[in-house]
Amino acid sequence: MQVVNTIMELQALLDEARLNKEKIGFVPTMGALHQGHLSLVSEASKNSSVVVVSIFVNPTQFNNTNDLKRYPRDLQTDLDALSTVKCDVVFAPEVDEVYPETDTREFNFGALETVMEGKYRPGHFNGVAQVVSRLFDMVRPDKAFFGLKDFQQLAIIRAMTKQLQLPVEIVPCDTVREKDDLAMSSRNMLLSTMHRKNAPVIARTLFESCNFVANKSVEETKESVINAINATQGLEVEYFEIVDGYTLQPVDNWNDSDYIVGCIAVFADEVRLIDNVTYKK
């Protein structure tokens, strides 16, 4: 595993791999790695000759400066975690390396970015598109791997890749969960003991709501999920939307789409957790 900090070092390594006709798999991360990230790296290793992982806390996707400051950073611990899987190159640049000049690009993702995360975190997805497109230009991967936990982000990255006509295959990977069903997230380590104990209610409530398709309306399902989570000590729903999985637009009934997803954001004190579930008729 080689660790590089500059684009020049990175591209020298990858140009050699390309000369050898090796396929490059890429997993972009913001560090604070957990088993969910490692599962993406493992998936990349199954589908690529060379696996690149970036570790970069991107300032342009944080609309809350306190959230940026509190985001956990521990490069050595991340490198130790990556040493347990097949990772060939770690790209860990400084901010000035990724943004030598301010990125003023404005992306337009239409209705994809006006709902859910886009509504409650204005500017977030523009920052995501800025950094991922830059990283794609630096790495030039054949395939890039993203978790389905960040469901809306995955839709945005697919749209961005199509808009910019980038020759990268976007590979979605299943959400990885703790033994108590909590979706793995770097933010979980910020939870207090009490909030960590109660946070699994989010996933369990979503899973239970899958049974409502047979006997509850979409609106009744939304109310039931929100009320159950809000009744749990320390948890407060920011939004819960039941949407078409392709367009991310809200559905009114279970027959509106053949791919319906429930997406949620919940505050556990000041820690914001997201999750989703797919409804099957």
KEKE-3310 file (N, C-alpha, C; in steps of 0.2 Angstrom, whole numbers, plus 5000, padded with zeros to 4 digits):
npx = (5004:5004:5006:5001:5002:5001:4995:5004:5012:5002:4997:5008:5010:4998:4998:5008:5001:4991:4998:5001:4989:4980:4965:4957:4950:4941:4938:4931:4933:4930:4938:4939:4937:4927:4919:4910:4916:4927:4921:4917:4930:4934:4925:4929:4941:4938:4933:4943:4960:4969:4967:4962:4961:4954:4957:4950:4944:4931:4929:4920:4908:4901:4889:4888:4899:4903:4900:4910:4922:4920:4921:4927:4945:4959:4972:4982:4975:4966:4974:4979:4967:4965:4975:4971:4963:4963:4971:4979:4984:4984:4977:4980:4977:4981:4970:4974:4980:4969:4961:4968:4964:4949:4935:4923:4912:4895:4884:4869:4857:4843:4827:4833:4841:4834:4826:4824:4840:4846:4837:4838:4851:4858:4868:4876:4876:4882:4895:4899:4898:4908:4920:4920:4921:4933:4941:4939:4945:4958:4961:4956:4948:4942:4931:4920:4916:4902:4892:4875:4869:4870:4860:4854:4865:4872:4863:4865:4879:4879:4871:4880:4891:4886:4882:4895:4900:4909:4920:4917:4912:4899:4897:4885:4884:4879:4872:4881:4879:4879:4879:4867:4859:4860:4865:4881:4892:4903:4900:4894:4903:4903:4892:4884:4884:4870:4863:4869:4864:4851:4850:4848:4835:4831:4834:4827:4814:4812:4813:4802:4792:4791:4782:4770:4766:4756:4744:4743:4742:4754:4755:4751:4760:4772:4769:4768:4781:4788:4783:4786:4800:4802:4797:4806:4819:4830:4830:4826:4817:4822:4818:4807:4805:4795:4799:4800:4812:4820:4818:4818:4807:4793:4781:4763:4755:4757:4757:4763:4776:4788:4799:4802:4807:4811:4818:4827:4832:4839:4841:4852:4854:4866:4871:4869:4860:4858:4848:4840:4827:4821:4805:4794:4782)
npy = (4994:5010:5027:5043:5061:5070:5076:5074:5063:5053:5052:5047:5034:5028:5030:5021:5009:5009:5008:4995:4989:4988:4988:5002:5004:5014:5022:5035:5044:5052:5049:5043:5029:5015:4998:4999:5007:4999:4988:4993:4995:4982:4977:4984:4979:4966:4969:4976:4979:4987:4996:5012:5023:5037:5049:5063:5077:5086:5103:5110:5104:5105:5114:5118:5125:5121:5108:5104:5106:5097:5085:5069:5065:5055:5050:5040:5029:5027:5022:5011:5003:5001:4993:4981:4976:4974:4986:4997:5010:5025:5040:5055:5070:5088:5102:5113:5106:5099:5110:5122:5134:5143:5134:5138:5132:5129:5117:5110:5100:5099:5093:5083:5088:5097:5091:5083:5079:5090:5100:5103:5104:5116:5119:5108:5097:5103:5105:5091:5087:5095:5091:5077:5076:5082:5073:5062:5067:5067:5054:5046:5034:5017:5012:5017:5016:5017:5019:5013:5019:5032:5038:5048:5055:5046:5046:5059:5059:5050:5057:5069:5063:5059:5071:5077:5069:5058:5045:5034:5020:5019:5011:5004:5000:4989:4995:4994:4987:4989:4977:4979:4984:4998:5009:5009:5023:5037:5046:5040:5038:5050:5050:5050:5039:5036:5041:5033:5020:5022:5025:5014:5012:5019:5012:5000:5005:5009:4997:4989:4997:4993:4983:4989:4992:4984:4987:5000:5018:5028:5041:5038:5028:5037:5045:5036:5031:5043:5047:5036:5037:5050:5048:5042:5043:5057:5057:5065:5068:5075:5075:5063:5055:5047:5041:5041:5030:5033:5046:5053:5060:5064:5051:5048:5036:5018:5013:5022:5020:5008:5007:5011:5021:5024:5038:5045:5057:5060:5068:5065:5071:5083:5076:5071:5059:5048:5037:5023:5014:5001:4999:4985:4979)
npz = (5000:4995:5000:4995:4993:4984:4968:4957:4961:4963:4950:4943:4948:4944:4930:4926:4930:4920:4909:4910:4907:4917:4927:4935:4951:4962:4977:4985:5000:5016:5026:5043:5044:5043:5044:5034:5024:5021:5016:5004:4998:4997:4988:4977:4975:4970:4958:4951:4946:4952:4967:4972:4986:4992:5005:5011:5018:5013:5011:5004:5004:5016:5024:5036:5047:5060:5059:5050:5057:5068:5062:5062:5062:5058:5052:5053:5059:5050:5039:5045:5046:5032:5029:5032:5021:5003:4997:4986:4983:4993:4993:5000:5001:5004:5007:4999:4988:4982:4979:4972:4968:4971:4969:4958:4951:4947:4948:4941:4945:4944:4949:4957:4967:4975:4985:5001:5007:4999:5001:5015:5017:5010:4996:4998:4989:4978:4982:4984:4971:4965:4972:4969:4955:4953:4960:4952:4940:4944:4947:4937:4936:4931:4937:4950:4968:4978:4993:4996:5007:5007:4998:4990:4987:4979:4968:4963:4960:4950:4941:4939:4933:4921:4916:4914:4906:4909:4909:4918:4927:4939:4954:4964:4981:4994:5010:5025:5041:5059:5072:5079:5069:5066:5054:5047:5050:5049:5058:5069:5079:5086:5094:5110:5124:5127:5116:5106:5110:5108:5094:5085:5084:5073:5061:5064:5064:5051:5045:5050:5045:5032:5032:5031:5019:5014:5021:5025:5020:5010:5017:5030:5033:5033:5044:5054:5055:5058:5070:5079:5079:5084:5097:5104:5116:5114:5100:5085:5071:5056:5042:5034:5019:5007:4992:4974:4968:4957:4952:4964:4969:4979:4982:4981:4983:4984:4971:4963:4958:4953:4960:4975:4989:5005:5013:5026:5038:5054:5069:5082:5096:5093:5082:5066:5057:5044:5034:5024:5016:5005:4998:4995:4985)
capx = (5000:5008:5002:5004:4999:5001:4992:5009:5014:4996:4996:5014:5008:4992:5000:5011:4996:4988:5003:5001:4982:4977:4959:4958:4944:4942:4934:4933:4931:4932:4942:4936:4935:4923:4918:4906:4921:4931:4917:4918:4937:4934:4921:4933:4947:4935:4932:4948:4967:4972:4962:4964:4956:4956:4955:4950:4938:4930:4926:4915:4901:4899:4885:4888:4906:4904:4900:4916:4927:4919:4921:4933:4951:4964:4974:4985:4970:4963:4979:4979:4961:4965:4980:4967:4960:4967:4971:4985:4986:4980:4978:4978:4980:4979:4965:4977:4981:4963:4958:4973:4960:4942:4930:4917:4907:4889:4880:4862:4854:4836:4823:4836:4844:4829:4822:4828:4847:4847:4833:4840:4858:4859:4875:4880:4878:4886:4901:4900:4900:4915:4926:4920:4923:4940:4945:4939:4950:4965:4962:4954:4946:4937:4925:4920:4911:4898:4887:4868:4867:4870:4856:4853:4872:4873:4859:4868:4885:4877:4869:4886:4895:4883:4883:4902:4902:4915:4920:4918:4906:4897:4895:4882:4886:4874:4873:4883:4876:4881:4875:4860:4855:4862:4869:4888:4893:4909:4897:4892:4908:4902:4886:4885:4882:4863:4861:4871:4860:4844:4850:4846:4828:4830:4833:4822:4807:4811:4812:4795:4787:4791:4776:4764:4764:4750:4738:4744:4744:4760:4755:4750:4767:4776:4767:4770:4788:4791:4780:4789:4807:4802:4795:4812:4823:4836:4830:4821:4817:4822:4813:4806:4801:4794:4800:4802:4819:4824:4818:4818:4801:4788:4775:4757:4753:4762:4757:4766:4782:4790:4805:4800:4812:4810:4824:4827:4837:4837:4846:4853:4857:4868:4874:4864:4861:4854:4847:4835:4824:4817:4798:4793:4774)
capy = (5000:5016:5033:5049:5067:5075:5073:5071:5056:5049:5050:5043:5027:5026:5030:5015:5004:5009:5005:4988:4988:4987:4992:5005:5005:5020:5023:5041:5044:5058:5046:5040:5023:5009:4992:5000:5009:4993:4984:4996:4993:4975:4976:4987:4974:4961:4971:4980:4977:4992:5000:5018:5025:5044:5052:5070:5080:5091:5108:5113:5101:5107:5120:5120:5125:5117:5101:5103:5106:5091:5079:5065:5065:5051:5047:5034:5024:5025:5018:5004:4999:4999:4988:4974:4974:4975:4993:4998:5017:5029:5047:5059:5077:5094:5106:5117:5101:5098:5117:5127:5140:5142:5131:5142:5129:5128:5112:5110:5093:5099:5091:5078:5092:5101:5088:5079:5082:5096:5105:5104:5106:5120:5119:5102:5093:5106:5103:5084:5086:5098:5087:5070:5077:5084:5067:5058:5069:5065:5047:5043:5027:5014:5011:5020:5013:5021:5015:5015:5022:5039:5036:5054:5057:5042:5049:5065:5057:5047:5063:5073:5059:5059:5078:5079:5063:5055:5037:5031:5016:5020:5005:5005:4994:4989:4998:4989:4989:4986:4971:4981:4987:5005:5010:5012:5030:5040:5051:5036:5039:5056:5049:5049:5032:5036:5041:5027:5015:5023:5026:5008:5013:5022:5007:4996:5008:5008:4990:4988:5000:4989:4979:4994:4993:4980:4989:5008:5022:5031:5046:5034:5026:5042:5048:5031:5031:5049:5047:5031:5039:5055:5046:5039:5048:5059:5057:5070:5067:5081:5073:5057:5056:5041:5044:5037:5029:5035:5053:5056:5064:5060:5047:5048:5030:5013:5011:5027:5018:5001:5007:5016:5021:5029:5041:5048:5061:5060:5071:5062:5077:5087:5071:5070:5052:5046:5030:5023:5007:5000:4996:4981:4978)
capz = (5000:4994:5002:4992:4995:4978:4961:4953:4964:4961:4943:4941:4950:4940:4923:4926:4930:4914:4904:4910:4905:4923:4928:4942:4955:4966:4983:4988:5007:5020:5032:5049:5040:5047:5040:5028:5019:5020:5011:4997:4996:4996:4982:4972:4974:4967:4951:4948:4947:4956:4971:4975:4991:4994:5011:5010:5021:5008:5015:5000:5005:5023:5025:5043:5049:5066:5057:5047:5063:5072:5058:5065:5057:5061:5046:5054:5061:5043:5036:5049:5044:5025:5029:5033:5015:4997:4995:4983:4984:4997:4991:5006:4999:5008:5004:4993:4983:4978:4977:4972:4967:4973:4964:4957:4947:4949:4945:4941:4945:4944:4955:4961:4972:4978:4990:5006:5009:4996:5004:5022:5017:5003:4993:5000:4983:4973:4985:4983:4964:4964:4974:4966:4949:4954:4961:4946:4935:4946:4948:4931:4937:4927:4941:4957:4972:4983:4997:4995:5013:5005:4992:4986:4985:4973:4962:4961:4957:4943:4936:4938:4929:4915:4913:4912:4901:4912:4907:4925:4929:4946:4956:4970:4986:5000:5016:5030:5047:5065:5074:5081:5063:5065:5048:5049:5048:5053:5063:5074:5084:5089:5098:5117:5126:5127:5109:5103:5112:5105:5087:5081:5083:5066:5056:5065:5063:5044:5043:5052:5040:5026:5032:5031:5012:5013:5025:5027:5015:5011:5022:5036:5034:5035:5051:5059:5056:5062:5077:5082:5081:5089:5104:5107:5119:5111:5093:5082:5064:5052:5037:5031:5013:5003:4985:4968:4968:4951:4952:4971:4970:4983:4979:4985:4984:4983:4964:4959:4955:4954:4964:4980:4994:5011:5015:5033:5042:5061:5074:5089:5099:5087:5077:5061:5055:5038:5032:5019:5015:4999:4999:4990:4986)
cpx = (5004:5003:5005:4999:4998:4998:4998:5011:5008:4996:5002:5013:5003:4994:5004:5007:4993:4992:5003:4994:4978:4971:4959:4951:4946:4936:4935:4930:4933:4936:4937:4933:4932:4922:4914:4911:4925:4927:4917:4925:4937:4930:4925:4938:4944:4934:4937:4955:4970:4967:4965:4958:4959:4953:4956:4944:4937:4926:4920:4908:4898:4895:4885:4896:4908:4904:4907:4922:4926:4920:4928:4939:4956:4967:4978:4980:4967:4967:4979:4973:4962:4971:4977:4964:4965:4967:4978:4988:4981:4982:4975:4980:4978:4974:4968:4979:4975:4960:4964:4970:4953:4938:4924:4911:4901:4885:4873:4859:4846:4833:4827:4839:4840:4825:4827:4835:4848:4843:4835:4847:4860:4866:4879:4881:4882:4894:4903:4902:4907:4920:4926:4923:4930:4944:4945:4944:4957:4966:4961:4952:4942:4931:4926:4915:4909:4893:4880:4865:4866:4866:4855:4860:4873:4869:4863:4875:4884:4875:4875:4890:4893:4883:4890:4904:4909:4915:4922:4911:4905:4894:4892:4883:4881:4876:4875:4881:4879:4877:4868:4857:4857:4867:4876:4889:4899:4906:4895:4897:4907:4896:4888:4882:4874:4861:4863:4867:4853:4844:4848:4838:4826:4829:4828:4815:4806:4810:4805:4790:4787:4784:4770:4762:4757:4743:4738:4745:4751:4760:4755:4757:4772:4775:4769:4777:4791:4789:4784:4796:4807:4800:4801:4817:4829:4836:4825:4822:4817:4818:4813:4802:4801:4794:4801:4810:4824:4824:4819:4812:4796:4783:4769:4754:4758:4762:4760:4772:4784:4796:4804:4805:4810:4817:4823:4833:4835:4843:4846:4857:4859:4871:4868:4865:4856:4853:4841:4833:4821:4811:4797:4785:4773)
cpy = (5006:5023:5039:5055:5072:5072:5070:5064:5051:5047:5046:5036:5025:5026:5023:5009:5004:5007:4998:4985:4986:4991:4995:5006:5010:5021:5030:5041:5050:5055:5044:5034:5018:5004:4994:5003:5003:4988:4986:4995:4986:4973:4979:4982:4968:4962:4975:4977:4981:4996:5006:5020:5033:5046:5059:5073:5086:5097:5111:5110:5101:5113:5122:5120:5121:5110:5099:5102:5100:5085:5075:5064:5061:5047:5040:5028:5022:5020:5011:5000:4997:4994:4981:4972:4976:4982:4995:5005:5021:5036:5052:5066:5082:5097:5110:5112:5100:5105:5122:5134:5138:5139:5134:5139:5128:5123:5112:5103:5093:5097:5086:5082:5096:5098:5085:5083:5089:5102:5107:5106:5110:5120:5113:5098:5096:5105:5096:5084:5090:5093:5080:5071:5078:5077:5062:5060:5067:5058:5043:5036:5024:5013:5014:5017:5017:5017:5018:5019:5030:5039:5042:5056:5052:5044:5055:5064:5054:5053:5067:5069:5059:5066:5079:5074:5060:5048:5033:5027:5017:5014:5006:4999:4995:4992:4992:4992:4986:4980:4973:4985:4995:5005:5013:5019:5032:5044:5047:5037:5045:5055:5047:5042:5031:5036:5035:5021:5016:5023:5020:5008:5015:5017:5002:4998:5007:5001:4988:4991:4997:4984:4983:4994:4989:4983:4997:5012:5025:5036:5043:5031:5031:5044:5043:5031:5037:5049:5042:5033:5045:5054:5043:5044:5050:5060:5062:5069:5074:5080:5066:5057:5049:5043:5038:5036:5031:5043:5057:5060:5060:5057:5048:5041:5024:5011:5016:5025:5011:5001:5013:5015:5026:5031:5045:5052:5062:5064:5067:5067:5081:5082:5070:5063:5051:5039:5029:5015:5007:4996:4991:4979:4970)
cpz = (5000:4996:4999:4994:4989:4972:4957:4955:4962:4954:4940:4942:4945:4933:4922:4926:4923:4908:4904:4909:4911:4924:4935:4945:4960:4971:4986:4995:5010:5026:5037:5047:5045:5042:5034:5022:5017:5015:5004:4994:4993:4989:4976:4970:4970:4959:4948:4950:4952:4960:4974:4980:4992:5001:5011:5013:5017:5011:5011:5001:5012:5023:5032:5045:5055:5064:5054:5052:5067:5068:5060:5059:5061:5055:5047:5056:5054:5039:5039:5047:5037:5024:5029:5026:5009:4995:4992:4984:4988:4995:4996:5005:5004:5004:4998:4987:4978:4975:4977:4971:4969:4967:4963:4953:4950:4945:4946:4940:4946:4950:4960:4968:4976:4984:4995:5008:5005:4999:5011:5022:5010:5002:4994:4993:4978:4976:4983:4975:4962:4966:4971:4959:4948:4955:4955:4940:4937:4946:4941:4932:4932:4931:4948:4961:4977:4987:4996:5001:5011:4998:4988:4983:4979:4967:4959:4958:4950:4938:4934:4933:4922:4912:4911:4907:4903:4911:4913:4926:4937:4948:4963:4975:4992:5006:5021:5036:5053:5067:5076:5076:5062:5058:5050:5046:5052:5059:5069:5080:5088:5094:5105:5118:5125:5120:5105:5104:5109:5097:5083:5080:5076:5061:5057:5063:5055:5042:5044:5047:5033:5026:5031:5024:5011:5016:5027:5020:5015:5016:5029:5038:5037:5042:5056:5061:5060:5069:5082:5084:5085:5096:5107:5110:5115:5103:5090:5074:5060:5046:5036:5025:5010:4996:4980:4968:4962:4951:4959:4973:4974:4979:4984:4987:4982:4976:4960:4955:4957:4958:4969:4986:4999:5013:5021:5035:5049:5065:5080:5093:5093:5081:5072:5057:5049:5037:5027:5019:5009:5001:4994:4991:4986)
residu = (MET:GLN:VAL:VAL:ASN:THR:ILE:MET:GLU:LEU:GLN:ALA:LEU:LEU:ASP:GLU:ALA:ARG:LEU:ASN:LYS:GLU:LYS:ILE:GLY:PHE:VAL:PRO:THR:MET:GLY:ALA:LEU:HIS:GLN:GLY:HIS:LEU:SER:LEU:VAL:SER:GLU:ALA:SER:LYS:ASN:SER:SER:VAL:VAL:VAL:VAL:SER:ILE:PHE:VAL:ASN:PRO:THR:GLN:PHE:ASN:ASN:THR:ASN:ASP:LEU:LYS:ARG:TYR:PRO:ARG:ASP:LEU:GLN:THR:ASP:LEU:ASP:ALA:LEU:SER:THR:VAL:LYS:CYS:ASP:VAL:VAL:PHE:ALA:PRO:GLU:VAL:ASP:GLU:VAL:TYR:PRO:GLU:THR:ASP:THR:ARG:GLU:PHE:ASN:PHE:GLY:ALA:LEU:GLU:THR:VAL:MET:GLU:GLY:LYS:TYR:ARG:PRO:GLY:HIS:PHE:ASN:GLY:VAL:ALA:GLN:VAL:VAL:SER:ARG:LEU:PHE:ASP:MET:VAL:ARG:PRO:ASP:LYS:ALA:PHE:PHE:GLY:LEU:LYS:ASP:PHE:GLN:GLN:LEU:ALA:ILE:ILE:ARG:ALA:MET:THR:LYS:GLN:LEU:GLN:LEU:PRO:VAL:GLU:ILE:VAL:PRO:CYS:ASP:THR:VAL:ARG:GLU:LYS:ASP:ASP:LEU:ALA:MET:SER:SER:ARG:ASN:MET:LEU:LEU:SER:THR:MET:HIS:ARG:LYS:ASN:ALA:PRO:VAL:ILE:ALA:ARG:THR:LEU:PHE:GLU:SER:CYS:ASN:PHE:VAL:ALA:ASN:LYS:SER:VAL:GLU:GLU:THR:LYS:GLU:SER:VAL:ILE:ASN:ALA:ILE:ASN:ALA:THR:GLN:GLY:LEU:GLU:VAL:GLU:TYR:PHE:GLU:ILE:VAL:ASP:GLY:TYR:THR:LEU:GLN:PRO:VAL:ASP:ASN:TRP:ASN:ASP:SER:ASP:TYR:ILE:VAL:GLY:CYS:ILE:ALA:VAL:PHE:ALA:ASP:GLU:VAL:ARG:LEU:ILE:ASP:ASN:VAL:THR:TYR:LYS:LYS)
# end
